[in-house]
Amino acid sequence: NFRLYDEAFICGPAAMMDETEAALKALGMPDKTIHLERFNTPGTRVKRSVNVQSDGQKVTVRQDGRDREIVLNADDESILDAAL
């Protein structure tokens, strides 16, 4: 019974968020208790800067409390992609 929950916070890919929101509403969760955090809109392409020299750059990423050094290459779309 989703009416027992105070709030729902949804973040993720747009299609998943839309489906989750619809499912929670169908299960009886009030609209005002469902919160969405969208980082971009569907179909929006992130533009990559053409003047950035990232190839070979070292970046320190902290994940799960541990630091890890990664080296970027020209194929990486973002630091997150390189870290994964």
Phi and psi in degrees as a GROMACS rama.xvg file:
@    title "Ramachandran Plot"
@    xaxis  label "Phi"
@    yaxis  label "Psi"
@TYPE xy
-76.1238  -7.70568  PHE-2
-70.0935  -16.1411  ARG-3
-77.4894  -16.5141  LEU-4
-88.6866  139.468  TYR-5
-71.0202  -45.1413  ASP-6
-147.8  157.68  GLU-7
-132.337  131.776  ALA-8
-116.743  123.017  PHE-9
-119.526  129.83  ILE-10
-145.86  136.874  CYS-11
155.816  -162.766  GLY-12
-59.6936  144.461  PRO-13
-54.0364  -46.6184  ALA-14
-62.6844  -40.9253  ALA-15
-65.1103  -41.7074  MET-16
-62.7188  -44.4548  MET-17
-62.083  -43.842  ASP-18
-67.0013  -39.806  GLU-19
-65.8224  -44.4833  THR-20
-59.6658  -46.3225  GLU-21
-62.0127  -41.0069  ALA-22
-65.095  -43.4194  ALA-23
-63.2847  -41.0203  LEU-24
-64.0049  -42.8161  LYS-25
-63.864  -28.7513  ALA-26
-86.1801  2.35274  LEU-27
100.462  6.31211  GLY-28
-76.6627  129.011  MET-29
-63.8164  143.349  PRO-30
-53.0657  -41.7977  ASP-31
-67.9394  -11.5579  LYS-32
-100.812  0.246265  THR-33
-103.993  120.873  ILE-34
-118.425  133.675  HIS-35
-114.824  140.821  LEU-36
-122.505  104.499  GLU-37
-102.405  131.597  ARG-38
-94.6013  -23.2291  PHE-39
-158.032  171.198  ASN-40
-99.2217  154.209  THR-41
-57.2031  137.736  PRO-42
85.8653  -7.12219  GLY-43
-79.8714  124.365  THR-44
-95.0427  134.669  ARG-45
-79.1048  125.891  VAL-46
-87.4548  133.32  LYS-47
-96.372  135.32  ARG-48
-65.0631  134.643  SER-49
-87.912  -12.3722  VAL-50
-101.206  8.27645  ASN-51
-92.272  126.303  VAL-52
-95.0837  91.7844  GLN-53
-97.7606  -19.7499  SER-54
-58.8113  121.843  ASP-55
87.7189  -5.3821  GLY-56
-73.1694  141.543  GLN-57
-96.9012  137.662  LYS-58
-133.907  138.069  VAL-59
-99.1115  125.935  THR-60
-114.789  131.087  VAL-61
-101.97  120.244  ARG-62
-135.144  126.956  GLN-63
54.1955  38.6388  ASP-64
79.0894  2.94138  GLY-65
-116.9  138.887  ARG-66
-88.6239  139.21  ASP-67
-139.741  130.768  ARG-68
-93.0128  130.568  GLU-69
-123.565  156.128  ILE-70
-112.558  124.18  VAL-71
-76.5798  151.256  LEU-72
-130.144  168.475  ASN-73
-62.4448  -22.0683  ALA-74
-82.8145  -13.3967  ASP-75
-69.6225  128.967  ASP-76
-75.8668  -30.8329  GLU-77
-159.076  171.073  SER-78
-63.2838  -38.391  ILE-79
-59.8496  -45.9115  LEU-80
-59.0131  -42.2539  ASP-81
-65.0177  -37.0668  ALA-82
-71.7059  -30.4031  ALA-83
